[in-house]
Amino acid sequence: MGGTQAIRARKDGRGGFGNTLSGIAVAIGFVLFLGGFVWGALVYQPYTVPTDSMVPTVRPGDRVLAQRIDGGEVRRGDVVVFKDSLWSDSPMVKRVVAVGGDTVGCCGQGGRVTVNGTPLDEPYVDREGDGAAAAGTTSFEVKVPEGNLFLMGDRRGGSLDSRAHLQETGQGTVPRSAVVARVDALAWPSMEMLERPQLFAALPGGISAPGPLRLQVAAVLAGAALVLVGAAYGPLARLLGRGRGRAGSDGR
C-alpha cells in the first residue's frame, strides 16, 4: 500500500527527486530575490533631480540611484550628490571636473574646460543648448585645494556650480566630505546605467569603478526566475502525470 502511494505521488508531482529540486530552487530563488533587494537598499539611495543643470545626462524630475560612498572614493568625471550650506540647503547633483591638486580653467581651445593645461573633450556636455562653448562665458583658473572638488553641471550655460562661487573661500570648490553619494544609474522615467567618462582614465587616480548595481539586479532577476520555475514544477508534473494516466487508460 505504501509503495503504491509513493508511486502515485511521484506520478502526480507531489514527491520524488524532482519535487525536492523544485523546493531547493524556490528557496534559493527567495534568498537571491530578497537578498538583492536588501543589498540594493543598503548600498543605494534614490534621489529626484531638482534642476536642469545636468541636462542631457539627467533631467529635472528624473529619479536616479546613487551609491552611498565616502568622499575619498570620488574620481574625476563622477556625477555626485553633495550637500554644502554655502550652495543650498538641499542635496545637489553635479559632475566632478577636477580634484585636489588639479588646476582647472576656462577657456581652452574651442571654449573647452582645461585640467592641468589640457583641454577636455567632454562628450556629456549639452553643446546643443550652450553652443560651442563647453564652459559657458566665465573665464577662470583655480588651483583645487587638496581634499576638495571642483564641480560643474553638464548644461554649462545654465548651471550654478563652482563657477558661481569663485569669490568664496576655496574658489568654488567643495570638500570631499560634502559628497554623500555617486549617481550610478537612471531609474525613472528611463532605466540605464551612467557610464564613467573615459577621458579622465589616463589622469592620476583614473576613474571610479562601477558600483554593484548590475550584480544586484542580476541577483533579483535570477531569484525571480528560480522561484517561478520551482513553483511551476509541481503543477506541470501533475498535469503531465494526468495526461499519461489518461493515455494509459485509453490504451487499455
C-alpha positions in Angstrom: 0.0 0.0 0.0 2.7 2.4 1.0 4.7 1.6 -2.3 1.6 2.3 -4.4 1.0 5.7 -2.7 4.7 6.6 -3.3 4.4 5.7 -7.0 1.2 7.8 -7.3 2.9 10.7 -5.6 5.8 10.6 -8.0 3.4 10.5 -10.9 1.3 13.5 -9.9 4.3 15.7 -8.9 3.9 15.6 -5.1 7.0 13.7 -4.3 10.3 12.3 -5.6 13.6 13.8 -6.5 12.1 16.4 -8.9 9.9 17.8 -6.2 12.9 18.1 -3.9 14.9 20.0 -6.5 11.9 22.4 -7.1 11.8 23.1 -3.4 15.5 23.9 -3.3 15.2 26.1 -6.4 12.4 28.1 -4.7 14.4 28.5 -1.5 17.5 29.7 -3.3 15.3 31.9 -5.5 13.8 33.7 -2.5 17.3 34.2 -1.0 18.6 35.8 -4.2 15.5 37.8 -4.8 15.2 39.2 -1.3 18.9 39.5 -0.8 19.3 41.5 -4.0 16.7 44.0 -2.8 18.1 44.3 0.7 21.6 44.7 -0.6 20.4 47.4 -3.0 18.6 49.2 -0.2 21.7 49.3 1.9 24.1 50.5 -0.9 21.9 52.8 -2.9 19.7 55.8 -2.3 17.1 57.2 -4.7 17.2 60.9 -5.5 15.0 63.2 -7.6 17.0 65.7 -9.7 15.6 69.1 -8.9 17.0 71.3 -11.7 18.1 71.2 -15.4 21.8 71.9 -14.7 22.8 68.3 -15.6 20.9 68.1 -18.9 21.3 66.0 -21.0 22.7 63.4 -18.6 19.8 63.7 -16.2 16.8 66.0 -16.5 14.5 67.7 -13.9 12.3 65.2 -12.2 14.4 62.2 -13.1 14.8 59.6 -10.4 18.4 58.4 -10.0 20.0 55.7 -8.0 23.1 56.9 -6.1 25.6 54.7 -4.4 26.4 55.7 -0.8 30.1 56.4 -0.8 32.8 58.1 1.2 34.1 61.3 -0.4 37.5 59.8 -0.6 36.2 57.4 -3.3 35.3 60.2 -5.7 37.1 60.4 -9.0 37.1 62.9 -11.9 34.0 62.5 -14.1 31.8 61.2 -11.3 28.3 62.6 -11.0 27.8 63.1 -7.3 25.2 64.1 -4.8 26.5 66.5 -2.2 25.4 69.0 0.5 27.1 72.3 1.0 25.5 75.0 3.1 27.1 77.8 1.0 25.4 76.4 -2.1 22.0 75.2 -0.9 20.1 73.6 2.0 19.1 70.7 -0.3 21.2 68.0 -1.9 22.6 69.0 -5.3 23.8 66.9 -8.3 26.9 68.0 -10.3 29.8 66.4 -12.1 33.4 66.3 -10.7 35.7 68.0 -13.2 38.8 68.4 -11.1 40.2 67.1 -7.8 42.7 68.3 -5.2 46.0 69.4 -6.8 44.5 70.0 -10.2 44.4 73.4 -11.9 41.1 73.8 -13.7 40.4 76.7 -16.0 38.5 78.2 -18.8 38.8 78.5 -21.7 41.0 76.4 -23.8 40.8 75.6 -27.5 37.2 75.7 -28.7 36.0 77.2 -25.4 36.7 73.9 -23.6 37.5 73.5 -19.9 41.1 72.7 -19.2 42.5 70.5 -16.4 46.3 70.9 -15.8 46.5 72.8 -19.1 44.9 70.1 -21.2 41.5 71.0 -22.9 38.8 68.4 -22.1 36.7 66.9 -24.9 33.6 66.3 -22.7 31.0 64.2 -24.6 28.4 64.6 -21.9 28.2 68.4 -22.1 25.0 70.0 -23.5 26.6 71.6 -26.6 23.3 71.9 -28.4 21.9 74.2 -25.6 25.1 76.0 -24.9 26.6 76.4 -28.4 30.2 75.6 -29.0 31.5 76.7 -25.6 31.6 73.9 -23.1 32.3 76.1 -20.1 30.0 78.9 -20.7 31.3 82.5 -20.8 33.1 82.8 -17.4 36.9 82.8 -17.6 38.7 81.4 -14.5 41.7 79.5 -13.3 41.5 77.6 -10.0 44.1 75.5 -8.2 41.9 73.0 -6.4 42.9 72.6 -2.7 43.8 69.1 -1.5 40.8 67.3 -0.2 38.4 69.4 -2.4 36.5 69.1 -5.6 35.6 71.4 -8.5 32.0 70.7 -9.7 30.2 71.7 -12.8 26.8 71.0 -14.4 26.6 69.3 -17.8 24.4 72.2 -19.0 27.2 74.7 -18.7 25.2 77.7 -19.8 22.5 77.2 -17.1 24.3 75.7 -14.2 25.0 77.5 -10.9 28.1 75.4 -10.0 31.7 76.1 -8.8 32.0 79.0 -11.3 29.2 80.8 -9.4 31.2 80.6 -6.1 34.7 81.6 -7.3 34.8 84.6 -4.9 34.1 82.4 -1.9 36.5 80.6 0.3 38.0 77.7 -1.7 37.2 79.5 -5.0 34.0 77.5 -5.5 35.4 74.1 -4.5 33.7 71.9 -2.0 35.3 69.4 0.4 35.1 65.7 -0.4 33.3 65.2 2.9 30.3 67.1 1.4 29.7 64.2 -1.0 27.1 61.7 0.2 26.6 59.5 -2.9 27.6 58.9 -6.5 25.0 58.5 -9.2 25.2 55.1 -10.9 22.0 54.9 -12.9 18.8 56.5 -14.0 15.8 54.7 -12.5 12.8 56.7 -13.9 11.4 57.5 -16.5 14.1 55.6 -18.3 16.4 52.8 -16.9 20.0 53.0 -17.8 23.5 53.0 -16.3 25.7 56.1 -16.2 28.9 55.2 -17.8 32.2 56.6 -16.4 33.8 59.1 -18.9 36.9 57.6 -20.3 38.6 61.0 -20.9 39.8 61.0 -17.3 41.1 57.5 -17.3 44.7 58.4 -18.1 44.9 61.1 -15.3 46.3 60.2 -11.9 43.7 58.3 -9.9 41.9 57.2 -13.0 38.1 56.8 -13.0 35.9 55.1 -10.4 34.9 51.5 -10.7 31.2 50.7 -11.4 29.0 50.1 -8.4 27.4 46.7 -7.6 24.0 47.7 -9.2 24.3 45.3 -12.2 25.1 42.4 -9.8 22.2 43.3 -7.6 19.8 43.4 -10.5 21.1 40.1 -11.8 20.5 38.5 -8.3 16.9 39.8 -8.2 16.2 38.5 -11.8 17.8 35.2 -11.2 16.0 34.7 -7.9 12.6 35.6 -9.5 13.3 33.1 -12.3 14.2 30.3 -9.9 11.0 30.9 -7.8 8.8 30.8 -10.9 10.5 27.7 -12.3 10.4 25.9 -8.9 6.8 26.8 -8.2 5.7 25.7 -11.7 7.3 22.3 -11.4 4.5 20.7 -9.2 1.5 21.8 -11.3 3.3 20.9 -14.6 4.3 17.5 -13.2 0.7 16.8 -12.1 -0.7 17.9 -15.4 1.7 15.7 -17.3 1.0 12.8 -14.9 -2.7 13.1 -15.5 -2.1 13.2 -19.3 0.0 10.0 -19.2 -2.7 8.4 -17.0 -5.5 9.1 -19.5 -3.3 7.9 -22.3 -2.7 4.6 -20.4 -6.4 4.1 -19.7 -7.2 4.7 -23.4 -4.6 2.1 -24.4 -6.2 -0.5 -22.1 
